[in-house]
Amino acid sequence: MKQSLIIDCDPGVDDATGLLTAFASSDLDLLAVTTVGGNVSAAKTARNARILRQIAGR
């Protein structure tokens, strides 16, 4: 049974790795990804999350 998950992150290096891992997992039902500003602006973290989603084919 898949675990449903919503991820809230600020995708830089560590969160980007976590997102890619979640996107690749067949055990997770990734319902949503939300982003906040962290080391970079909220606009950049949202862009990073969209790019990672595209790379993962999701």
N, C-alpha and C positions, 0 to 999 in steps of 0.2 A: 504494500500500500504506500502510495506516494505521500510525502509530507508537504503540505501546503505552506508556502513561505512568502512573506513580503520582506524585501531587503531595503533598509534605509542606510545610505552610505554617502561618503564624499570621495568618489573614485579617483584616488591617486594610485600609487604603486600597490599598497597592501589591499585596499578595497577593490582595486581592479582585479587582482589575483583572486580574491574571494568571489567576485561576480563571475569571472570566467569559470571558476570551479562550479558554482551553482548552475550556470547555464549548461555546463557539460554533464551534470548529474542526472541520471535517469531516475533517481530516488526522490527528486524534488519536483513539486508542481509550483513553479515560480509565478506567483500571481501578479506581482508588481515590483518595480524598483523605483524608490524615491531617492532624491538626492538633496544634499545640503552643501553649502559652502564649507570649506575646510581650509586646507593650505592654499587653495585657489578659489575663485568666485563660484557662486552657485551656478551661474551660466556655464562655466567651464566644466564643472562636475557633471551637469546634465548632458553636455555634449560628449564627455568621456563615456558616460553610461550608454548613450545611444550608439556610439562607435563600437563599444565592446559588444553590445547586443548584435550589431550587424556582423562583426567578426565571428561571433558564435553562431550566426545563422538563425537567430531567434527573433 
